[in-house]
Amino acid sequence: MGLLTFAAAAAGAAGAIAVTPAVIAAMGFTAGGIAAGSVAASMMSSAAVANGGGVAAGSIVAILQSIGAAGLSTTGTAAVASAGTAIGTAIGLLL
């Protein structure tokens, strides 16, 4: 792996960790709950209709709300960093 590819991989990891909480908040998953009229509200409504009125624990809506309320866990940070590294590496290999 060349230096440029290594740098792109590192930038991908750091960028993904930095951007993910902001994107989740922008979707409407906030510390105060799901924002009215947001993408998050739409997702929650769809999940509730599909599950008979409730949002299932462990569903994507529940996970995203957890991240919005408390931030990324250590495991979540590692997963996001891994995805960012993969994307950065792919870009670095193309350059």
Biopython code that builds the backbone (N, CA, C, O; Angstrom):
import numpy as np
from Bio.PDB.StructureBuilder import StructureBuilder

atoms = [
    (1, "MET", "N", (0.853, -1.163, 0.000)),
    (1, "MET", "CA", (0.000, 0.000, 0.000)),
    (1, "MET", "C", (0.906, 1.234, 0.000)),
    (1, "MET", "O", (1.807, 1.348, 0.831)),
    (2, "GLY", "N", (0.666, 2.144, -0.921)),
    (2, "GLY", "CA", (1.459, 3.358, -1.019)),
    (2, "GLY", "C", (1.065, 4.374, 0.033)),
    (2, "GLY", "O", (0.034, 4.239, 0.692)),
    (3, "LEU", "N", (1.887, 5.379, 0.178)),
    (3, "LEU", "CA", (1.654, 6.424, 1.171)),
    (3, "LEU", "C", (0.335, 7.160, 0.912)),
    (3, "LEU", "O", (-0.388, 7.483, 1.855)),
    (4, "LEU", "N", (0.022, 7.422, -0.348)),
    (4, "LEU", "CA", (-1.225, 8.105, -0.678)),
    (4, "LEU", "C", (-2.442, 7.263, -0.274)),
    (4, "LEU", "O", (-3.425, 7.785, 0.252)),
    (5, "THR", "N", (-2.360, 5.973, -0.527)),
    (5, "THR", "CA", (-3.466, 5.082, -0.156)),
    (5, "THR", "C", (-3.612, 5.017, 1.360)),
    (5, "THR", "O", (-4.727, 5.028, 1.881)),
    (6, "PHE", "N", (-2.483, 4.950, 2.069)),
    (6, "PHE", "CA", (-2.514, 4.927, 3.536)),
    (6, "PHE", "C", (-3.135, 6.211, 4.074)),
    (6, "PHE", "O", (-3.952, 6.169, 4.994)),
    (7, "ALA", "N", (-2.749, 7.354, 3.505)),
    (7, "ALA", "CA", (-3.293, 8.640, 3.944)),
    (7, "ALA", "C", (-4.794, 8.724, 3.670)),
    (7, "ALA", "O", (-5.556, 9.224, 4.497)),
    (8, "ALA", "N", (-5.206, 8.236, 2.516)),
    (8, "ALA", "CA", (-6.637, 8.242, 2.181)),
    (8, "ALA", "C", (-7.421, 7.350, 3.132)),
    (8, "ALA", "O", (-8.533, 7.696, 3.531)),
    (9, "ALA", "N", (-6.854, 6.207, 3.499)),
    (9, "ALA", "CA", (-7.513, 5.295, 4.439)),
    (9, "ALA", "C", (-7.666, 5.956, 5.802)),
    (9, "ALA", "O", (-8.732, 5.883, 6.414)),
    (10, "ALA", "N", (-6.607, 6.601, 6.278)),
    (10, "ALA", "CA", (-6.656, 7.285, 7.580)),
    (10, "ALA", "C", (-7.657, 8.438, 7.555)),
    (10, "ALA", "O", (-8.408, 8.638, 8.509)),
    (11, "ALA", "N", (-7.663, 9.190, 6.460)),
    (11, "ALA", "CA", (-8.607, 10.303, 6.340)),
    (11, "ALA", "C", (-10.045, 9.789, 6.288)),
    (11, "ALA", "O", (-10.951, 10.407, 6.846)),
    (12, "GLY", "N", (-10.249, 8.662, 5.619)),
    (12, "GLY", "CA", (-11.584, 8.072, 5.558)),
    (12, "GLY", "C", (-12.092, 7.672, 6.930)),
    (12, "GLY", "O", (-13.252, 7.906, 7.268)),
    (13, "ALA", "N", (-11.208, 7.063, 7.720)),
    (13, "ALA", "CA", (-11.597, 6.650, 9.072)),
    (13, "ALA", "C", (-11.927, 7.858, 9.939)),
    (13, "ALA", "O", (-12.966, 7.893, 10.597)),
    (14, "ALA", "N", (-11.036, 8.849, 9.936)),
    (14, "ALA", "CA", (-11.244, 10.038, 10.769)),
    (14, "ALA", "C", (-12.477, 10.812, 10.318)),
    (14, "ALA", "O", (-13.260, 11.284, 11.142)),
    (15, "GLY", "N", (-12.644, 10.935, 9.014)),
    (15, "GLY", "CA", (-13.800, 11.659, 8.493)),
    (15, "GLY", "C", (-15.111, 10.988, 8.840)),
    (15, "GLY", "O", (-16.083, 11.651, 9.201)),
    (16, "ALA", "N", (-15.135, 9.680, 8.729)),
    (16, "ALA", "CA", (-16.362, 8.941, 9.040)),
    (16, "ALA", "C", (-16.743, 9.099, 10.511)),
    (16, "ALA", "O", (-17.916, 9.277, 10.842)),
    (17, "ILE", "N", (-15.746, 9.032, 11.384)),
    (17, "ILE", "CA", (-16.013, 9.190, 12.820)),
    (17, "ILE", "C", (-16.529, 10.598, 13.117)),
    (17, "ILE", "O", (-17.422, 10.771, 13.945)),
    (18, "ALA", "N", (-15.970, 11.595, 12.447)),
    (18, "ALA", "CA", (-16.364, 12.984, 12.694)),
    (18, "ALA", "C", (-17.747, 13.313, 12.137)),
    (18, "ALA", "O", (-18.505, 14.061, 12.754)),
    (19, "VAL", "N", (-18.074, 12.757, 10.979)),
    (19, "VAL", "CA", (-19.297, 13.145, 10.270)),
    (19, "VAL", "C", (-20.527, 12.360, 10.718)),
    (19, "VAL", "O", (-21.635, 12.897, 10.706)),
    (20, "THR", "N", (-20.355, 11.118, 11.105)),
    (20, "THR", "CA", (-21.508, 10.259, 11.410)),
    (20, "THR", "C", (-22.474, 10.847, 12.440)),
    (20, "THR", "O", (-23.675, 10.880, 12.172)),
    (21, "PRO", "N", (-22.011, 11.315, 13.604)),
    (21, "PRO", "CA", (-22.985, 11.879, 14.566)),
    (21, "PRO", "C", (-23.728, 13.095, 14.014)),
    (21, "PRO", "O", (-24.907, 13.283, 14.313)),
    (22, "ALA", "N", (-23.060, 13.913, 13.219)),
    (22, "ALA", "CA", (-23.718, 15.093, 12.643)),
    (22, "ALA", "C", (-24.793, 14.689, 11.635)),
    (22, "ALA", "O", (-25.862, 15.297, 11.585)),
    (23, "VAL", "N", (-24.512, 13.680, 10.850)),
    (23, "VAL", "CA", (-25.499, 13.207, 9.871)),
    (23, "VAL", "C", (-26.710, 12.617, 10.588)),
    (23, "VAL", "O", (-27.851, 12.864, 10.197)),
    (24, "ILE", "N", (-26.460, 11.848, 11.623)),
    (24, "ILE", "CA", (-27.562, 11.246, 12.380)),
    (24, "ILE", "C", (-28.421, 12.327, 13.031)),
    (24, "ILE", "O", (-29.648, 12.227, 13.037)),
    (25, "ALA", "N", (-27.779, 13.361, 13.578)),
    (25, "ALA", "CA", (-28.534, 14.472, 14.175)),
    (25, "ALA", "C", (-29.324, 15.221, 13.106)),
    (25, "ALA", "O", (-30.466, 15.617, 13.339)),
    (26, "ALA", "N", (-28.726, 15.414, 11.946)),
    (26, "ALA", "CA", (-29.417, 16.116, 10.859)),
    (26, "ALA", "C", (-30.639, 15.342, 10.371)),
    (26, "ALA", "O", (-31.595, 15.933, 9.869)),
    (27, "MET", "N", (-30.602, 14.017, 10.521)),
    (27, "MET", "CA", (-31.753, 13.198, 10.155)),
    (27, "MET", "C", (-32.904, 13.352, 11.151)),
    (27, "MET", "O", (-34.043, 12.993, 10.851)),
    (28, "GLY", "N", (-32.600, 13.891, 12.348)),
    (28, "GLY", "CA", (-33.636, 14.110, 13.345)),
    (28, "GLY", "C", (-33.535, 13.234, 14.577)),
    (28, "GLY", "O", (-34.416, 13.269, 15.436)),
    (29, "PHE", "N", (-32.475, 12.448, 14.677)),
    (29, "PHE", "CA", (-32.248, 11.624, 15.871)),
    (29, "PHE", "C", (-31.410, 12.462, 16.833)),
    (29, "PHE", "O", (-30.195, 12.564, 16.664)),
    (30, "THR", "N", (-32.050, 13.065, 17.847)),
    (30, "THR", "CA", (-31.367, 14.011, 18.721)),
    (30, "THR", "C", (-31.357, 13.533, 20.176)),
    (30, "THR", "O", (-32.026, 12.566, 20.539)),
    (31, "ALA", "N", (-30.579, 14.240, 20.990)),
    (31, "ALA", "CA", (-30.505, 13.910, 22.418)),
    (31, "ALA", "C", (-31.860, 14.086, 23.096)),
    (31, "ALA", "O", (-32.156, 13.414, 24.084)),
    (32, "GLY", "N", (-32.675, 14.982, 22.569)),
    (32, "GLY", "CA", (-33.992, 15.217, 23.147)),
    (32, "GLY", "C", (-35.094, 14.338, 22.584)),
    (32, "GLY", "O", (-36.260, 14.490, 22.948)),
    (33, "GLY", "N", (-34.734, 13.417, 21.699)),
    (33, "GLY", "CA", (-35.717, 12.535, 21.078)),
    (33, "GLY", "C", (-35.781, 12.778, 19.582)),
    (33, "GLY", "O", (-34.963, 13.510, 19.025)),
    (34, "ILE", "N", (-36.734, 12.174, 18.951)),
    (34, "ILE", "CA", (-36.876, 12.295, 17.502)),
    (34, "ILE", "C", (-37.573, 13.615, 17.169)),
    (34, "ILE", "O", (-38.640, 13.922, 17.699)),
    (35, "ALA", "N", (-36.945, 14.390, 16.279)),
    (35, "ALA", "CA", (-37.469, 15.707, 15.913)),
    (35, "ALA", "C", (-38.710, 15.575, 15.022)),
    (35, "ALA", "O", (-38.736, 14.786, 14.078)),
    (36, "ALA", "N", (-39.713, 16.352, 15.341)),
    (36, "ALA", "CA", (-40.960, 16.338, 14.573)),
    (36, "ALA", "C", (-40.713, 16.768, 13.133)),
    (36, "ALA", "O", (-39.955, 17.702, 12.873)),
    (37, "GLY", "N", (-41.365, 16.073, 12.197)),
    (37, "GLY", "CA", (-41.274, 16.423, 10.785)),
    (37, "GLY", "C", (-39.971, 16.038, 10.108)),
    (37, "GLY", "O", (-39.730, 16.436, 8.969)),
    (38, "SER", "N", (-39.143, 15.287, 10.773)),
    (38, "SER", "CA", (-37.827, 14.915, 10.240)),
    (38, "SER", "C", (-37.862, 13.561, 9.546)),
    (38, "SER", "O", (-38.865, 12.848, 9.579)),
    (39, "VAL", "N", (-36.752, 13.230, 8.923)),
    (39, "VAL", "CA", (-36.583, 11.894, 8.339)),
    (39, "VAL", "C", (-36.739, 10.848, 9.436)),
    (39, "VAL", "O", (-37.343, 9.796, 9.224)),
    (40, "ALA", "N", (-36.189, 11.147, 10.608)),
    (40, "ALA", "CA", (-36.287, 10.214, 11.736)),
    (40, "ALA", "C", (-37.743, 9.960, 12.119)),
    (40, "ALA", "O", (-38.126, 8.828, 12.413)),
    (41, "ALA", "N", (-38.547, 11.016, 12.113)),
    (41, "ALA", "CA", (-39.970, 10.867, 12.448)),
    (41, "ALA", "C", (-40.683, 9.987, 11.433)),
    (41, "ALA", "O", (-41.521, 9.160, 11.792)),
    (42, "SER", "N", (-40.345, 10.172, 10.176)),
    (42, "SER", "CA", (-40.936, 9.339, 9.128)),
    (42, "SER", "C", (-40.533, 7.877, 9.297)),
    (42, "SER", "O", (-41.359, 6.973, 9.171)),
    (43, "MET", "N", (-39.237, 7.657, 9.588)),
    (43, "MET", "CA", (-38.768, 6.288, 9.797)),
    (43, "MET", "C", (-39.453, 5.648, 11.003)),
    (43, "MET", "O", (-39.837, 4.479, 10.963)),
    (44, "MET", "N", (-39.601, 6.430, 12.083)),
    (44, "MET", "CA", (-40.242, 5.899, 13.285)),
    (44, "MET", "C", (-41.702, 5.560, 13.014)),
    (44, "MET", "O", (-42.198, 4.534, 13.480)),
    (45, "SER", "N", (-42.385, 6.405, 12.274)),
    (45, "SER", "CA", (-43.784, 6.154, 11.936)),
    (45, "SER", "C", (-43.927, 4.867, 11.134)),
    (45, "SER", "O", (-44.800, 4.047, 11.414)),
    (46, "SER", "N", (-43.070, 4.697, 10.142)),
    (46, "SER", "CA", (-43.121, 3.478, 9.316)),
    (46, "SER", "C", (-42.827, 2.239, 10.145)),
    (46, "SER", "O", (-43.485, 1.210, 9.991)),
    (47, "ALA", "N", (-41.835, 2.340, 11.025)),
    (47, "ALA", "CA", (-41.488, 1.192, 11.877)),
    (47, "ALA", "C", (-42.626, 0.850, 12.826)),
    (47, "ALA", "O", (-42.914, -0.324, 13.063)),
    (48, "ALA", "N", (-43.270, 1.873, 13.368)),
    (48, "ALA", "CA", (-44.376, 1.627, 14.295)),
    (48, "ALA", "C", (-45.556, 0.980, 13.592)),
    (48, "ALA", "O", (-46.171, 0.061, 14.135)),
    (49, "VAL", "N", (-45.880, 1.443, 12.397)),
    (49, "VAL", "CA", (-46.985, 0.843, 11.637)),
    (49, "VAL", "C", (-46.670, -0.615, 11.319)),
    (49, "VAL", "O", (-47.542, -1.477, 11.430)),
    (50, "ALA", "N", (-45.436, -0.891, 10.928)),
    (50, "ALA", "CA", (-45.041, -2.257, 10.571)),
    (50, "ALA", "C", (-45.026, -3.191, 11.775)),
    (50, "ALA", "O", (-45.175, -4.404, 11.625)),
    (51, "ASN", "N", (-44.845, -2.622, 12.985)),
    (51, "ASN", "CA", (-44.745, -3.459, 14.183)),
    (51, "ASN", "C", (-45.951, -3.345, 15.106)),
    (51, "ASN", "O", (-45.853, -3.645, 16.296)),
    (52, "GLY", "N", (-47.068, -2.920, 14.578)),
    (52, "GLY", "CA", (-48.282, -2.879, 15.391)),
    (52, "GLY", "C", (-48.308, -1.764, 16.417)),
    (52, "GLY", "O", (-48.985, -1.892, 17.437)),
    (53, "GLY", "N", (-47.599, -0.679, 16.181)),
    (53, "GLY", "CA", (-47.673, 0.474, 17.069)),
    (53, "GLY", "C", (-46.418, 0.786, 17.841)),
    (53, "GLY", "O", (-46.327, 1.852, 18.449)),
    (54, "GLY", "N", (-45.452, -0.096, 17.841)),
    (54, "GLY", "CA", (-44.222, 0.152, 18.583)),
    (54, "GLY", "C", (-43.002, 0.022, 17.697)),
    (54, "GLY", "O", (-43.063, -0.542, 16.605)),
    (55, "VAL", "N", (-41.914, 0.542, 18.176)),
    (55, "VAL", "CA", (-40.634, 0.412, 17.475)),
    (55, "VAL", "C", (-39.849, -0.682, 18.178)),
    (55, "VAL", "O", (-39.604, -0.610, 19.383)),
    (56, "ALA", "N", (-39.459, -1.692, 17.419)),
    (56, "ALA", "CA", (-38.769, -2.847, 17.999)),
    (56, "ALA", "C", (-37.384, -2.478, 18.509)),
    (56, "ALA", "O", (-36.643, -1.743, 17.857)),
    (57, "ALA", "N", (-37.049, -2.995, 19.678)),
    (57, "ALA", "CA", (-35.695, -2.829, 20.210)),
    (57, "ALA", "C", (-34.708, -3.480, 19.246)),
    (57, "ALA", "O", (-34.957, -4.573, 18.738)),
    (58, "GLY", "N", (-33.605, -2.815, 19.002)),
    (58, "GLY", "CA", (-32.600, -3.361, 18.098)),
    (58, "GLY", "C", (-32.835, -3.032, 16.643)),
    (58, "GLY", "O", (-32.015, -3.381, 15.793)),
    (59, "SER", "N", (-33.957, -2.355, 16.327)),
    (59, "SER", "CA", (-34.231, -1.968, 14.941)),
    (59, "SER", "C", (-33.319, -0.807, 14.564)),
    (59, "SER", "O", (-32.699, -0.192, 15.432)),
    (60, "ILE", "N", (-33.238, -0.510, 13.281)),
    (60, "ILE", "CA", (-32.379, 0.583, 12.829)),
    (60, "ILE", "C", (-32.830, 1.905, 13.435)),
    (60, "ILE", "O", (-31.993, 2.750, 13.752)),
    (61, "VAL", "N", (-34.127, 2.100, 13.601)),
    (61, "VAL", "CA", (-34.631, 3.333, 14.207)),
    (61, "VAL", "C", (-34.165, 3.416, 15.664)),
    (61, "VAL", "O", (-33.726, 4.476, 16.110)),
    (62, "ALA", "N", (-34.256, 2.330, 16.392)),
    (62, "ALA", "CA", (-33.820, 2.318, 17.791)),
    (62, "ALA", "C", (-32.318, 2.549, 17.907)),
    (62, "ALA", "O", (-31.864, 3.277, 18.789)),
    (63, "ILE", "N", (-31.556, 1.934, 17.025)),
    (63, "ILE", "CA", (-30.095, 2.103, 17.060)),
    (63, "ILE", "C", (-29.715, 3.545, 16.751)),
    (63, "ILE", "O", (-28.895, 4.135, 17.455)),
    (64, "LEU", "N", (-30.306, 4.118, 15.701)),
    (64, "LEU", "CA", (-29.990, 5.500, 15.344)),
    (64, "LEU", "C", (-30.404, 6.472, 16.444)),
    (64, "LEU", "O", (-29.694, 7.443, 16.703)),
    (65, "GLN", "N", (-31.542, 6.226, 17.097)),
    (65, "GLN", "CA", (-31.953, 7.101, 18.191)),
    (65, "GLN", "C", (-30.998, 6.989, 19.367)),
    (65, "GLN", "O", (-30.706, 7.987, 20.025)),
    (66, "SER", "N", (-30.510, 5.794, 19.636)),
    (66, "SER", "CA", (-29.530, 5.603, 20.693)),
    (66, "SER", "C", (-28.259, 6.402, 20.406)),
    (66, "SER", "O", (-27.700, 7.043, 21.296)),
    (67, "ILE", "N", (-27.811, 6.354, 19.151)),
    (67, "ILE", "CA", (-26.618, 7.124, 18.762)),
    (67, "ILE", "C", (-26.914, 8.623, 18.880)),
    (67, "ILE", "O", (-26.068, 9.381, 19.354)),
    (68, "GLY", "N", (-28.091, 9.050, 18.457)),
    (68, "GLY", "CA", (-28.454, 10.459, 18.558)),
    (68, "GLY", "C", (-28.490, 10.944, 19.994)),
    (68, "GLY", "O", (-28.122, 12.084, 20.278)),
    (69, "ALA", "N", (-28.929, 10.092, 20.894)),
    (69, "ALA", "CA", (-29.055, 10.474, 22.297)),
    (69, "ALA", "C", (-27.732, 10.398, 23.058)),
    (69, "ALA", "O", (-27.430, 11.272, 23.872)),
    (70, "ALA", "N", (-26.944, 9.354, 22.794)),
    (70, "ALA", "CA", (-25.751, 9.111, 23.606)),
    (70, "ALA", "C", (-24.443, 9.152, 22.839)),
    (70, "ALA", "O", (-23.375, 9.115, 23.449)),
    (71, "GLY", "N", (-24.500, 9.228, 21.514)),
    (71, "GLY", "CA", (-23.277, 9.198, 20.720)),
    (71, "GLY", "C", (-22.901, 7.769, 20.360)),
    (71, "GLY", "O", (-23.557, 6.811, 20.769)),
    (72, "LEU", "N", (-21.836, 7.652, 19.589)),
    (72, "LEU", "CA", (-21.379, 6.328, 19.157)),
    (72, "LEU", "C", (-20.725, 5.586, 20.314)),
    (72, "LEU", "O", (-19.972, 6.173, 21.091)),
    (73, "SER", "N", (-21.011, 4.313, 20.423)),
    (73, "SER", "CA", (-20.334, 3.467, 21.399)),
    (73, "SER", "C", (-18.945, 3.134, 20.869)),
    (73, "SER", "O", (-18.613, 3.484, 19.736)),
    (74, "THR", "N", (-18.145, 2.473, 21.665)),
    (74, "THR", "CA", (-16.820, 2.044, 21.214)),
    (74, "THR", "C", (-16.946, 1.116, 20.017)),
    (74, "THR", "O", (-16.201, 1.244, 19.045)),
    (75, "THR", "N", (-17.881, 0.190, 20.086)),
    (75, "THR", "CA", (-18.104, -0.730, 18.969)),
    (75, "THR", "C", (-18.609, 0.015, 17.740)),
    (75, "THR", "O", (-18.174, -0.264, 16.623)),
    (76, "GLY", "N", (-19.515, 0.955, 17.938)),
    (76, "GLY", "CA", (-20.023, 1.752, 16.835)),
    (76, "GLY", "C", (-18.935, 2.597, 16.196)),
    (76, "GLY", "O", (-18.878, 2.725, 14.973)),
    (77, "THR", "N", (-18.077, 3.171, 17.018)),
    (77, "THR", "CA", (-16.963, 3.962, 16.496)),
    (77, "THR", "C", (-16.043, 3.093, 15.660)),
    (77, "THR", "O", (-15.590, 3.506, 14.592)),
    (78, "ALA", "N", (-15.764, 1.884, 16.144)),
    (78, "ALA", "CA", (-14.897, 0.963, 15.389)),
    (78, "ALA", "C", (-15.534, 0.583, 14.057)),
    (78, "ALA", "O", (-14.848, 0.512, 13.037)),
    (79, "ALA", "N", (-16.829, 0.342, 14.062)),
    (79, "ALA", "CA", (-17.526, -0.038, 12.821)),
    (79, "ALA", "C", (-17.512, 1.109, 11.812)),
    (79, "ALA", "O", (-17.259, 0.895, 10.626)),
    (80, "VAL", "N", (-17.783, 2.308, 12.281)),
    (80, "VAL", "CA", (-17.782, 3.477, 11.398)),
    (80, "VAL", "C", (-16.376, 3.738, 10.869)),
    (80, "VAL", "O", (-16.202, 4.053, 9.692)),
    (81, "ALA", "N", (-15.374, 3.608, 11.735)),
    (81, "ALA", "CA", (-13.985, 3.797, 11.305)),
    (81, "ALA", "C", (-13.592, 2.759, 10.268)),
    (81, "ALA", "O", (-12.895, 3.081, 9.306)),
    (82, "SER", "N", (-14.024, 1.530, 10.447)),
    (82, "SER", "CA", (-13.716, 0.471, 9.481)),
    (82, "SER", "C", (-14.331, 0.764, 8.122)),
    (82, "SER", "O", (-13.686, 0.582, 7.089)),
    (83, "ALA", "N", (-15.569, 1.214, 8.123)),
    (83, "ALA", "CA", (-16.220, 1.557, 6.857)),
    (83, "ALA", "C", (-15.511, 2.734, 6.194)),
    (83, "ALA", "O", (-15.287, 2.728, 4.984)),
    (84, "GLY", "N", (-15.161, 3.738, 6.983)),
    (84, "GLY", "CA", (-14.442, 4.882, 6.441)),
    (84, "GLY", "C", (-13.083, 4.503, 5.897)),
    (84, "GLY", "O", (-12.647, 5.024, 4.870)),
    (85, "THR", "N", (-12.405, 3.586, 6.593)),
    (85, "THR", "CA", (-11.106, 3.102, 6.118)),
    (85, "THR", "C", (-11.249, 2.393, 4.781)),
    (85, "THR", "O", (-10.438, 2.597, 3.877)),
    (86, "ALA", "N", (-12.268, 1.568, 4.653)),
    (86, "ALA", "CA", (-12.482, 0.838, 3.398)),
    (86, "ALA", "C", (-12.758, 1.801, 2.245)),
    (86, "ALA", "O", (-12.221, 1.641, 1.149)),
    (87, "ILE", "N", (-13.586, 2.783, 2.501)),
    (87, "ILE", "CA", (-13.896, 3.769, 1.458)),
    (87, "ILE", "C", (-12.662, 4.595, 1.107)),
    (87, "ILE", "O", (-12.379, 4.831, -0.068)),
    (88, "GLY", "N", (-11.928, 5.032, 2.132)),
    (88, "GLY", "CA", (-10.711, 5.800, 1.897)),
    (88, "GLY", "C", (-9.663, 5.013, 1.143)),
    (88, "GLY", "O", (-8.989, 5.545, 0.261)),
    (89, "THR", "N", (-9.525, 3.742, 1.489)),
    (89, "THR", "CA", (-8.570, 2.872, 0.783)),
    (89, "THR", "C", (-8.948, 2.730, -0.675)),
    (89, "THR", "O", (-8.089, 2.812, -1.553)),
    (90, "ALA", "N", (-10.219, 2.518, -0.938)),
    (90, "ALA", "CA", (-10.676, 2.378, -2.330)),
    (90, "ALA", "C", (-10.394, 3.644, -3.119)),
    (90, "ALA", "O", (-9.953, 3.585, -4.267)),
    (91, "ILE", "N", (-10.648, 4.787, -2.503)),
    (91, "ILE", "CA", (-10.359, 6.052, -3.189)),
    (91, "ILE", "C", (-8.863, 6.206, -3.407)),
    (91, "ILE", "O", (-8.423, 6.618, -4.481)),
    (92, "GLY", "N", (-8.078, 5.872, -2.380)),
    (92, "GLY", "CA", (-6.616, 5.974, -2.503)),
    (92, "GLY", "C", (-6.055, 5.095, -3.609)),
    (92, "GLY", "O", (-5.109, 5.484, -4.294)),
    (93, "LEU", "N", (-6.629, 3.924, -3.785)),
    (93, "LEU", "CA", (-6.172, 3.031, -4.837)),
    (93, "LEU", "C", (-6.521, 3.567, -6.228)),
    (93, "LEU", "O", (-5.836, 3.266, -7.206)),
    (94, "LEU", "N", (-7.585, 4.358, -6.307)),
    (94, "LEU", "CA", (-7.974, 4.939, -7.598)),
    (94, "LEU", "C", (-7.121, 6.140, -7.989)),
    (94, "LEU", "O", (-7.008, 6.489, -9.164)),
    (95, "LEU", "N", (-6.519, 6.768, -6.968)),
    (95, "LEU", "CA", (-5.741, 7.996, -7.245)),
    (95, "LEU", "C", (-4.389, 7.708, -7.787)),
    (95, "LEU", "O", (-3.625, 8.632, -8.066)),
]
sb = StructureBuilder()
sb.init_structure("model")
sb.init_model(0)
sb.init_chain("A")
sb.init_seg("    ")
for serial, (resi, resn, name, xyz) in enumerate(atoms, 1):
    if name == "N":
        sb.init_residue(resn, " ", resi, " ")
    sb.init_atom(name, np.array(xyz, "f"), 0.0, 1.0, " ", f" {name:<3s}", serial, name[0])
structure = sb.get_structure()
